[in-house]
Amino acid sequence: MVDMPIEKTTGAENVLWDLSIFYASVSDPAIQRDIDRVVADADAFASRYKGRIAQLGAAELAEALKSLEAIHDLGGRVGTFASLTFSADTATPENGALLQKITEFGSLLNQKLVFFDLEWNNTDDAAAQALLADPVLARYRHMLEAQRRYKPYQLTEPEEQLLTEKDVTGGSAWTRFFTQLTSAIRIDFDGQTLNLTQVLNKLHEPDREVRQRAQAAVTEALKSKSMELTYIFNVLAADKASDDKLRAYPSWISSRNLSNKAPDEVVEALIGAVTSHYDLVARHYNLKRELLGLDELADYDRYAPLKLKESDAFYTWEEAKSIVLKAFSAFSPRVAEIAQRFFDENWIHAPVLPSKRGGAFCASSVPSAHPFVLVNFEGKARDVQTLAHELGHGVHGYLASEAQGLFGMHTPLTTAEMASTFGEMLVFTDLMSKESDAEVRLGMLAQKIEDTFATVFRQISMNRFEDALHTARRTEGELTTDRINELWHQSQQAMFGDSVRLTENYSRWWSYIPHFLHTPGYVYAYSFGELLVLALFNLYREQGESFVPRFIDVLAAGDSDWPQNILAKVGVDLSDLNFWNQGLEQIKLLVEQEEALAAEVRRSR
């Protein structure tokens, strides 16, 4: 039994999602019935179409894709239920067993259906172009067009099937082990037994001694699992290197850029633009050090609240709900209406629980259901922003699913953060506009800047770590903990410059970050999305209400076209490699505003 801390209640303690749209429980016999049905439908699909894809006319190909959608929708219902159930409680064996069963089922399904993509990609170019131009296939045009990008990197059907099957006991298995390992970490802290997320939250405490002890406690916990975590990172880096070599991808990031529909030169321009503005990070943290009255800012001081009015503001669940919905409603009643359903129909899992997955996410699910949101709500200001962020994802997923169906609803990672980050900006701007006290505004602005830094600069610094990690693993062989610590420390110190002293303890904090494992190369998408939204939000300020319906159309477009074509509807040119500077300029303005407010507060004291 894990002791949970008795602190202020938020009202989120019993905010649990209702997964009955899928199944009654992990033991519901309908799960196996649906699995059997999906397998049977996949076999029937293969029997009808295998070996014939290149000969299909537009009407028959459209019919085949409609059948394929139905198969994946039903399979996705089973997968979503298993994943969400496990995320809410990673310690219950039945939940883990179901997740593993569904992982194996997904692998089997992919093996049965992989022929479709392979045969489509092997279709003659002229014939494929003629099909893509046929209005009968308009709903599926972009999906089919985008799939052909993988033609140079695909293997034979037996090879693809083998890789899919081996992933169950390979990469997927190691990623699941990492999740269970880190979720099971327990730390004794001030007489309480806490999980990793709860102790990490202590880094936001005003008492520096508490922050320092929290940092030491987290480090000690990670150190105790050092052998396992180092081995997992090495295995998965080697596994990716093997896959990349088999597929002849030119670099470790190539497959991610392809998936994100982001040309290499665009990603390189993004990374170059952000790293060249690391001085903004130093400006903020040097100011924070002065405001805190410290001679030196250490890594455990990064999230320290400033000694300002309302810096320890506490929000109940109902207050957070009201803040988010009011901000969404002021932007668009349609957006607020969709967000309201998440609360009214129990699409959210909010409390902090012992074996619950840390962090927050939105699962888009499938068109026959709806999105679900997971947060760990503790009543902090950042929790309100997180709620807005994930509900933004939820609205995005809902709109895209409704308009585009299964094959057009899941946007690339680079544009997946549009609605979520925009939602955060709506809440922040609304709160700032209602506050007249300069000291309170300074505290709010400082927090927003740090959230923005975490999304833009920290994610690129983590991309630099990933680049170093994968490069080193491929050139040096298996890496020691100390070597990975060194790569992490170097990449993070480059971002902070001399504004923050990174302690030796912090050097091993790479080892609890899941993105590096479950989605290699993912992190730069956060920066991409944040800078995109800063530019979009500036357009909203300039254009007002006329911007709103066009932005909602962009969200509803989902993955139905290339990102540059979708975003052109709101006046954004992603082909302009200087585009990133528009978002970075907005960050610079926030830092300048912070410096001006700090000077005003000093004068008034």
Rosetta blueprint (number, residue, H / E / L):
1 M L
2 V L
3 D L
4 M L
5 P L
6 I L
7 E L
8 K L
9 T L
10 T L
11 G L
12 A L
13 E L
14 N L
15 V L
16 L L
17 W L
18 D L
19 L L
20 S L
21 I L
22 F L
23 Y L
24 A L
25 S L
26 V L
27 S L
28 D L
29 P H
30 A H
31 I H
32 Q H
33 R H
34 D H
35 I H
36 D H
37 R H
38 V H
39 V H
40 A H
41 D H
42 A H
43 D H
44 A H
45 F H
46 A H
47 S H
48 R H
49 Y H
50 K L
51 G L
52 R L
53 I H
54 A H
55 Q H
56 L L
57 G L
58 A H
59 A H
60 E H
61 L H
62 A H
63 E H
64 A H
65 L H
66 K H
67 S H
68 L H
69 E H
70 A H
71 I H
72 H H
73 D H
74 L H
75 G H
76 G H
77 R H
78 V H
79 G H
80 T H
81 F H
82 A H
83 S H
84 L H
85 T H
86 F H
87 S H
88 A H
89 D L
90 T L
91 A L
92 T L
93 P H
94 E H
95 N H
96 G H
97 A H
98 L H
99 L H
100 Q H
101 K H
102 I H
103 T H
104 E H
105 F H
106 G H
107 S H
108 L H
109 L H
110 N H
111 Q H
112 K H
113 L H
114 V H
115 F H
116 F H
117 D H
118 L H
119 E H
120 W H
121 N H
122 N L
123 T L
124 D L
125 D H
126 A H
127 A H
128 A H
129 Q H
130 A H
131 L H
132 L H
133 A L
134 D L
135 P H
136 V H
137 L H
138 A H
139 R H
140 Y H
141 R H
142 H H
143 M H
144 L H
145 E H
146 A H
147 Q H
148 R H
149 R H
150 Y H
151 K H
152 P H
153 Y H
154 Q L
155 L L
156 T L
157 E H
158 P H
159 E H
160 E H
161 Q H
162 L H
163 L H
164 T H
165 E H
166 K H
167 D H
168 V H
169 T H
170 G L
171 G H
172 S H
173 A H
174 W H
175 T H
176 R H
177 F H
178 F H
179 T H
180 Q H
181 L H
182 T H
183 S H
184 A L
185 I L
186 R E
187 I E
188 D E
189 F E
190 D L
191 G L
192 Q E
193 T E
194 L E
195 N E
196 L H
197 T H
198 Q H
199 V H
200 L H
201 N H
202 K H
203 L H
204 H H
205 E L
206 P L
207 D L
208 R H
209 E H
210 V H
211 R H
212 Q H
213 R H
214 A H
215 Q H
216 A H
217 A H
218 V H
219 T H
220 E H
221 A H
222 L H
223 K H
224 S H
225 K L
226 S H
227 M H
228 E H
229 L H
230 T H
231 Y H
232 I H
233 F H
234 N H
235 V H
236 L H
237 A H
238 A H
239 D H
240 K H
241 A H
242 S H
243 D H
244 D H
245 K H
246 L H
247 R H
248 A L
249 Y L
250 P L
251 S L
252 W L
253 I L
254 S H
255 S H
256 R H
257 N H
258 L H
259 S H
260 N L
261 K L
262 A L
263 P L
264 D H
265 E H
266 V H
267 V H
268 E H
269 A H
270 L H
271 I H
272 G H
273 A H
274 V H
275 T H
276 S L
277 H L
278 Y L
279 D H
280 L H
281 V H
282 A H
283 R H
284 H H
285 Y H
286 N H
287 L H
288 K H
289 R H
290 E H
291 L H
292 L H
293 G L
294 L L
295 D L
296 E L
297 L L
298 A E
299 D H
300 Y H
301 D H
302 R L
303 Y L
304 A L
305 P L
306 L L
307 K L
308 L L
309 K L
310 E L
311 S L
312 D L
313 A L
314 F L
315 Y L
316 T L
317 W H
318 E H
319 E H
320 A H
321 K H
322 S H
323 I H
324 V H
325 L H
326 K H
327 A H
328 F H
329 S H
330 A H
331 F H
332 S L
333 P H
334 R H
335 V H
336 A H
337 E H
338 I H
339 A H
340 Q H
341 R H
342 F H
343 F H
344 D H
345 E L
346 N L
347 W L
348 I E
349 H E
350 A L
351 P L
352 V L
353 L L
354 P L
355 S L
356 K L
357 R L
358 G L
359 G L
360 A L
361 F E
362 C E
363 A E
364 S L
365 S L
366 V L
367 P L
368 S L
369 A L
370 H L
371 P L
372 F E
373 V E
374 L E
375 V L
376 N L
377 F L
378 E L
379 G L
380 K L
381 A H
382 R H
383 D H
384 V H
385 Q H
386 T H
387 L H
388 A H
389 H H
390 E H
391 L H
392 G H
393 H H
394 G H
395 V H
396 H H
397 G H
398 Y H
399 L H
400 A H
401 S H
402 E H
403 A H
404 Q H
405 G L
406 L H
407 F H
408 G H
409 M H
410 H L
411 T L
412 P L
413 L H
414 T H
415 T H
416 A H
417 E L
418 M H
419 A H
420 S H
421 T H
422 F H
423 G H
424 E H
425 M H
426 L H
427 V H
428 F H
429 T H
430 D H
431 L H
432 M H
433 S H
434 K L
435 E L
436 S L
437 D L
438 A H
439 E H
440 V H
441 R H
442 L H
443 G H
444 M H
445 L H
446 A H
447 Q H
448 K H
449 I H
450 E H
451 D H
452 T H
453 F H
454 A H
455 T H
456 V H
457 F H
458 R H
459 Q H
460 I H
461 S H
462 M H
463 N H
464 R H
465 F H
466 E H
467 D H
468 A H
469 L H
470 H H
471 T H
472 A H
473 R H
474 R H
475 T H
476 E H
477 G L
478 E L
479 L L
480 T L
481 T H
482 D H
483 R H
484 I H
485 N H
486 E H
487 L H
488 W H
489 H H
490 Q H
491 S H
492 Q H
493 Q H
494 A H
495 M H
496 F H
497 G L
498 D L
499 S L
500 V L
501 R E
502 L L
503 T L
504 E L
505 N H
506 Y H
507 S H
508 R H
509 W H
510 W H
511 S H
512 Y H
513 I L
514 P L
515 H H
516 F H
517 L H
518 H H
519 T L
520 P L
521 G L
522 Y L
523 V L
524 Y H
525 A H
526 Y H
527 S H
528 F H
529 G H
530 E H
531 L H
532 L H
533 V H
534 L H
535 A H
536 L H
537 F H
538 N H
539 L H
540 Y H
541 R H
542 E H
543 Q H
544 G H
545 E H
546 S H
547 F H
548 V H
549 P H
550 R H
551 F H
552 I H
553 D H
554 V H
555 L H
556 A H
557 A H
558 G L
559 D L
560 S L
561 D L
562 W L
563 P H
564 Q H
565 N H
566 I H
567 L H
568 A H
569 K H
570 V H
571 G L
572 V L
573 D L
574 L L
575 S L
576 D L
577 L L
578 N L
579 F L
580 W H
581 N H
582 Q H
583 G H
584 L H
585 E H
586 Q H
587 I H
588 K H
589 L H
590 L H
591 V H
592 E H
593 Q H
594 E H
595 E H
596 A H
597 L H
598 A H
599 A H
600 E H
601 V H
602 R H
603 R H
604 S H
605 R L
